[in-house]
Amino acid sequence: MHRNGLGRAGIRYAFVVAMTGYALVGFFSMTGHAGQARPVATAGAYSAAQAARGKALYADQCVACHGEMLEGVVGPPLTGDDFLADFGGHPAKDVVDKIQSSMPQQAPGTLTHAQAIDLTAFILQSGKYPAGGDLTDANMAQATLPAGKAAPTAAAVNTNGLPTVTASANLAQFMRAVTFPNANIIFNTQLYDPGKEKPKMPIPYDYVLWGKTVYYGWEAVDEAILALRDTSPMLLLPGRRCQNGRPVPIQNADFQQAVKNLVAFTDELWKAAQTRNQETVSDLSEKLNDTCANCHKVYRDVSASGGASTGSLTADRCNANPKGGGVAQ
């Protein structure tokens, strides 16, 4: 056996070196963990102040597409399983980057980085994740959303999936093809009792007129009301443009409300139509005219001189022809 040649001083020195080594290992271990995921469900990854700013911004820029409860309208949901199907297991940074690069859909890339962070904070708050310190560039890559449910099988997607809806018609074309003719069926109750007589076969033959001999009367009224109800939300479809080339002002609260009013009014029309009473429906057709006019006078109607019928000609007026004059949706 060899004698330890360190002596007491050497032993003390070796002990200090060893403890320093352990301390360094502990330090690097802690800094290594700092870069790991911090679940937003427990970490408090955003502040209440950020979420409050994001809520106000959401109401101004996002609600038309994603809904008042973030449930999704023409845009995808921003909460719940559907949201986590896209972002579950991802860091909050991915949500921030997505918002800043591609939202709002009618003007992508116009939101600042700070606004994208505030909107992400509001989304986290709406998902019932706890508030804490600010969401920042330094921590958003570690603030991780919980994993979503497993993606459906390919067979389920093929069976139940729907194509993405995009706007191909401008607003004038859409309304003239869908809203205008269906509203006219209802307006026609002012002139004719839908239940009185069947339309005659057209001579010479005409496919459009023939169609009115197949589906006519109160059945046609019912179908017109249902068509208005189902298609009116498509007036808020992102990407649609006015006839003059301007984006449809779907971000405006009064435009959104006009669409909601039209959809809500179809419930009243439906109940009236089930009475099969011409006068009852005819009386409501005047209210339908008013419902449409409340939007038209702000976003469509112009005076003979080409100016707006009420107020000034604004950038949101859908019929504001760059060359002046003309009435168009």
Secondary structure, 3 states (H helix, E strand, C coil): CCCCCCHHHHHHHHHHHHHHHHHHHHHHHHHHHHCCCEEHHHHCCCCHHHHHHHHHHHHHHCHHHHCCCCCCCCCCCCCHHHHHHHHCCCEHHHHHHHHHHHCCCCCCCCCCHHHHHHHHHHHHHHCCCCCCCCCCCCCCCCEECCCCCCCCCHHHHHHHCCCCCCCCCCHHHHHHHHHHHHHHHHHHHHCCCCCCCCCCCCCCCCHHHHHHHHCCHHHHHHHHHHHHHHHHHHHHCCCCECCCCCECCCCCHHHHHHHHHHHHHHHHHHHHHCCCCHHHHHHHHHHHHHHHHHHHHHHCCECCCCCECCCCCCCCCCCCCCCCCCCCC
